[in-house]
């Protein structure tokens, strides 16, 4: 059986961050957050990394990230553009209406589908997931149970930003299996409570220990046709002339929720003692730099990730 593949969603535009956070140097030797995820993955049995990027950042991505990894990582590039996999008439209508946003994480995953021929984990480039989380999901994907989809959820209160609202997939888990995933897009800590402001302006309070998706999924490659069907249905329902639709995106958590409800798959929730952190806003940057420095000082990571890693997995 082929070793698992790490699929990194790195085509985002970083509108809230004010720049390309997937290439922001946060480590002592210029490492970016995804360096640590890739390092943890290849030390957890992953054999290949597929980076999904935009063509306009390819040169900088190669110079900033891939050149430093050298031969330590077996990698491939996939490209997510606004017109990738989009029928010409739908793309023309979206352009005419002024769409600038990407089509979402499901679209990104499908842009890399031809490079995925083994069990895979899909992650965000701008999130730090932790060594233990990669060890748990890597063990699963290297086992005879690799055909069973999985998620590694995190506690909601550990995934917030003090700088503003965040989007999270709120999970309901029963008997270690995912029952539902609800994408909430305006979660924040406010006046001693964790709340989400719904689209209609109403407020919903959430529990601190509520499990949430941080896009840390494990899937067999056989799930990709289901994602394609889901995305095709999303495009059929897309109408550029309807107010609000121009910004609609097709998210992996929403697809997973539908797959569960339609009994297409069951998704097991794996437990890992990992702390998450990320860089949603520019103001999150200094805290991330400190946490990476602390982890390096504690010996979790070597002072220079790739100079001490020899040979690709």
C-alpha positions as CSV (number, residue, x, y, z in Angstrom):
1,X,0.0,0.0,0.0
2,X,1.2,3.5,-0.9
3,X,2.1,5.8,2.0
4,X,-0.3,8.6,2.8
5,X,-0.2,12.0,1.0
6,X,-0.4,15.4,2.7
7,X,-2.5,17.9,0.7
8,X,-1.8,21.5,1.7
9,X,-4.3,24.2,0.9
10,X,-2.0,27.1,0.2
11,X,-3.8,29.1,-2.5
12,X,-5.6,31.6,-0.2
13,X,-5.3,35.3,-0.6
14,X,-5.1,36.3,3.0
15,X,-7.6,39.2,2.9
16,X,-8.0,39.5,6.7
17,X,-4.2,39.0,7.2
18,X,-3.3,41.7,4.7
19,X,-0.9,39.5,2.8
20,X,0.2,35.9,1.9
21,X,0.2,34.4,5.3
22,X,1.1,31.0,3.9
23,X,4.6,32.5,3.0
24,X,5.1,34.7,6.1
25,X,8.4,33.8,7.8
26,X,7.7,33.0,11.4
27,X,10.5,30.6,12.4
28,X,14.0,31.6,13.4
29,X,15.5,30.4,10.1
30,X,12.7,31.8,7.9
31,X,10.3,28.8,8.3
32,X,6.6,29.4,7.6
33,X,3.8,27.6,9.4
34,X,3.4,24.9,6.8
35,X,7.1,24.0,7.2
36,X,6.2,22.6,10.6
37,X,3.2,20.7,9.3
38,X,5.2,19.1,6.5
39,X,8.0,18.2,9.0
40,X,5.5,16.6,11.4
41,X,3.9,14.7,8.5
42,X,7.0,13.2,7.0
43,X,8.0,12.1,10.5
44,X,4.5,10.4,10.8
45,X,4.7,8.2,7.8
46,X,3.6,10.5,5.0
47,X,5.4,9.9,1.7
48,X,4.4,12.9,-0.4
49,X,3.2,16.4,-0.1
50,X,0.9,18.1,-2.7
51,X,0.9,21.9,-2.3
52,X,-2.2,23.6,-3.9
53,X,-1.2,27.2,-4.8
54,X,-2.0,29.9,-7.3
55,X,0.2,30.3,-10.4
56,X,1.0,34.0,-9.5
57,X,2.7,32.9,-6.3
58,X,4.6,29.9,-7.8
59,X,8.0,31.7,-8.1
60,X,7.9,33.0,-4.6
61,X,6.6,29.7,-3.2
62,X,9.5,27.8,-4.8
63,X,12.1,30.3,-3.5
64,X,10.6,30.8,-0.1
65,X,9.5,27.3,0.8
66,X,10.5,24.5,-1.7
67,X,14.1,25.5,-2.1
68,X,14.7,25.3,1.6
69,X,13.1,21.9,1.9
70,X,15.4,20.6,-0.8
71,X,15.5,16.8,-1.1
72,X,14.0,16.2,2.4
73,X,10.5,16.3,1.0
74,X,8.9,14.6,-2.0
75,X,6.4,17.1,-3.3
76,X,4.2,18.1,-6.2
77,X,2.4,21.3,-7.1
78,X,-1.2,21.7,-8.0
79,X,-2.8,25.0,-9.1
80,X,-6.1,26.5,-8.1
81,X,-7.2,29.3,-10.3
82,X,-10.6,31.0,-10.5
83,X,-11.3,29.3,-13.8
84,X,-9.9,25.8,-12.9
85,X,-12.6,23.2,-13.4
86,X,-15.3,25.9,-13.9
87,X,-17.6,25.7,-16.9
88,X,-17.0,28.6,-19.2
89,X,-20.5,30.0,-18.9
90,X,-20.5,30.0,-15.1
91,X,-17.0,31.5,-15.0
92,X,-18.0,34.3,-17.4
93,X,-21.1,35.1,-15.3
94,X,-19.0,35.2,-12.1
95,X,-16.4,37.5,-13.7
96,X,-19.1,39.8,-15.0
97,X,-20.5,40.1,-11.5
98,X,-17.1,40.9,-10.1
99,X,-16.3,37.7,-8.2
100,X,-12.7,37.9,-6.8
101,X,-12.9,35.2,-4.1
102,X,-11.7,31.6,-4.7
103,X,-14.3,28.9,-5.0
104,X,-13.4,27.3,-1.7
105,X,-11.6,24.3,-0.2
106,X,-13.6,21.6,-2.0
107,X,-12.6,23.3,-5.3
108,X,-9.0,23.4,-4.1
109,X,-9.0,19.7,-3.3
110,X,-10.4,18.8,-6.7
111,X,-7.7,20.9,-8.4
112,X,-5.2,18.3,-6.9
113,X,-7.3,15.2,-7.5
114,X,-5.1,13.9,-10.3
115,X,-2.1,13.8,-7.9
116,X,-3.9,11.9,-5.1
117,X,-3.7,8.1,-5.5
118,X,-3.4,7.1,-1.8
119,X,-5.0,7.8,1.5
120,X,-4.6,11.5,2.2
121,X,-4.8,14.2,4.8
122,X,-5.9,17.7,3.8
123,X,-4.8,20.7,5.9
124,X,-4.7,24.5,5.8
125,X,-1.3,26.1,5.1
126,X,-1.8,28.8,7.8
127,X,-2.6,26.5,10.7
128,X,-0.3,24.8,13.2
129,X,-1.8,21.3,14.1
130,X,0.9,19.8,16.3
131,X,3.1,16.7,16.3
132,X,0.6,14.5,18.2
133,X,-2.2,15.2,15.7
134,X,-0.1,14.1,12.7
135,X,1.1,11.0,14.6
136,X,-2.5,9.9,15.2
137,X,-3.8,10.5,11.7
138,X,-0.6,9.2,10.1
139,X,-1.0,5.9,12.1
140,X,-4.6,5.6,10.9
141,X,-3.8,6.2,7.2
142,X,-0.9,3.8,7.3
143,X,-3.1,1.0,8.8
144,X,-5.6,-1.5,7.3
145,X,-8.4,0.9,8.4
146,X,-7.2,3.7,6.0
147,X,-10.3,3.5,3.9
148,X,-12.3,4.9,6.8
149,X,-12.5,8.7,6.7
150,X,-11.4,10.5,9.8
151,X,-11.2,13.9,11.4
152,X,-9.0,15.3,14.2
153,X,-11.1,18.0,15.9
154,X,-9.9,20.7,18.3
155,X,-11.5,22.4,21.3
156,X,-13.3,25.6,20.2
157,X,-11.8,27.8,22.9
158,X,-8.3,26.9,21.8
159,X,-8.9,28.0,18.2
160,X,-10.0,31.6,18.6
161,X,-8.3,34.8,17.8
162,X,-8.3,37.8,20.1
163,X,-8.2,40.1,17.0
164,X,-11.7,39.3,15.6
165,X,-14.1,36.7,14.3
166,X,-13.2,33.3,12.9
167,X,-14.9,30.6,10.8
168,X,-15.1,27.1,12.3
169,X,-16.9,23.9,11.5
170,X,-18.7,23.1,14.7
171,X,-18.9,19.3,15.1
172,X,-21.4,17.0,16.8
173,X,-19.7,13.8,17.8
174,X,-21.4,10.7,19.1
175,X,-19.7,7.4,20.0
176,X,-16.5,8.7,18.4
177,X,-18.2,9.3,15.0
178,X,-19.1,12.6,13.4
179,X,-22.8,13.3,13.4
180,X,-22.7,16.7,11.8
181,X,-20.5,19.6,10.9
182,X,-22.0,23.1,10.9
183,X,-19.9,25.9,9.3
184,X,-20.2,29.1,11.4
185,X,-18.4,32.1,10.0
186,X,-18.4,34.8,12.7
187,X,-17.3,33.2,16.0
188,X,-15.6,35.3,18.7
189,X,-14.9,35.6,22.4
190,X,-17.0,38.4,23.7
191,X,-17.9,39.6,27.2
192,X,-16.9,36.3,28.7
193,X,-18.8,34.1,26.2
194,X,-18.1,32.4,22.9
195,X,-20.7,33.5,20.4
196,X,-21.4,33.3,16.7
197,X,-23.3,36.1,15.0
198,X,-25.6,34.5,12.5
199,X,-26.4,35.9,9.1
200,X,-29.7,37.4,10.3
201,X,-27.9,39.2,13.2
202,X,-29.0,36.8,15.9
203,X,-26.5,35.5,18.5
204,X,-25.7,31.9,19.3
205,X,-23.7,30.9,22.3
206,X,-21.2,28.0,22.0
207,X,-19.6,25.8,24.6
208,X,-15.9,26.3,25.2
209,X,-15.1,22.6,24.8
210,X,-17.2,22.3,21.6
211,X,-15.2,20.2,19.1
212,X,-14.5,22.1,15.8
213,X,-13.0,21.2,12.4
214,X,-9.8,23.0,11.5
215,X,-9.7,21.2,8.1
216,X,-7.6,18.3,9.4
217,X,-9.2,15.4,7.6
218,X,-8.1,12.0,6.5
219,X,-9.8,10.4,3.4
220,X,-9.3,7.5,1.0
221,X,-8.8,8.6,-2.6
222,X,-12.1,6.9,-3.5
223,X,-13.9,9.9,-1.9
224,X,-12.8,12.3,-4.6
225,X,-15.7,11.5,-7.0
226,X,-18.1,12.3,-4.3
227,X,-16.4,15.7,-3.8
228,X,-16.7,16.2,-7.5
229,X,-20.4,15.5,-7.5
230,X,-20.9,17.8,-4.5
231,X,-19.0,20.6,-6.2
232,X,-20.9,20.1,-9.5
233,X,-24.1,20.6,-7.5
234,X,-22.7,23.7,-5.9
235,X,-22.0,25.2,-9.3
236,X,-25.5,24.3,-10.6
237,X,-27.0,26.2,-7.7
238,X,-24.6,29.2,-8.1
239,X,-26.2,32.3,-9.5
240,X,-24.0,35.3,-9.9
241,X,-26.9,37.7,-10.2
242,X,-28.4,36.8,-6.8
243,X,-27.2,39.2,-4.0
244,X,-24.7,37.4,-1.7
245,X,-24.1,34.5,-4.0
246,X,-21.1,36.1,-5.6
247,X,-19.0,35.4,-2.4
248,X,-20.3,31.8,-1.9
249,X,-17.6,29.2,-1.4
250,X,-17.7,25.4,-1.4
251,X,-16.2,24.1,1.8
252,X,-14.9,20.6,2.7
253,X,-16.8,20.6,6.1
254,X,-20.1,21.3,4.4
255,X,-19.4,18.5,1.9
256,X,-18.5,16.1,4.7
257,X,-21.7,17.0,6.6
258,X,-23.8,16.2,3.5
259,X,-21.9,12.9,2.9
260,X,-22.8,11.9,6.5
261,X,-26.4,12.9,6.2
262,X,-26.8,11.0,2.9
263,X,-25.1,7.9,4.4
264,X,-22.3,8.0,1.8
265,X,-19.6,7.7,4.5
266,X,-19.1,7.6,8.2
267,X,-16.3,9.8,9.6
268,X,-14.5,8.7,12.8
269,X,-13.2,11.4,15.2
270,X,-9.6,10.7,16.3
271,X,-8.3,12.1,19.6
272,X,-5.0,13.8,19.8
273,X,-3.4,15.9,22.5
274,X,-2.4,18.8,20.3
275,X,-2.7,22.5,20.6
276,X,-3.7,24.5,17.5
277,X,-2.6,28.0,16.6
278,X,-2.7,30.0,13.5
279,X,-2.5,33.5,11.8
280,X,-5.9,34.6,10.8
281,X,-5.1,38.3,11.4
282,X,-1.8,40.2,11.2
283,X,-1.9,40.8,14.9
284,X,-1.7,37.0,15.5
285,X,1.8,36.9,14.1
286,X,3.8,37.7,17.2
287,X,2.1,35.1,19.3
288,X,2.8,32.5,16.6
289,X,6.5,33.5,16.4
290,X,6.7,33.1,20.2
291,X,5.0,29.7,20.2
292,X,7.3,28.4,17.5
293,X,10.4,29.7,19.4
294,X,9.2,28.0,22.6
295,X,8.6,24.7,20.8
296,X,12.1,24.9,19.3
297,X,13.7,25.8,22.7
298,X,11.9,22.8,24.2
299,X,13.4,20.5,21.7
300,X,10.2,19.6,19.9
301,X,11.7,21.0,16.7
302,X,15.4,21.3,15.7
303,X,16.8,24.9,15.3
304,X,16.7,24.5,11.5
305,X,14.1,22.1,10.3
306,X,15.4,21.0,7.0
307,X,19.2,21.1,7.5
308,X,18.8,18.2,10.0
309,X,16.3,16.2,7.8
310,X,18.1,14.0,5.2
311,X,16.4,12.0,2.5
312,X,12.8,12.2,1.4
313,X,10.2,9.9,2.7
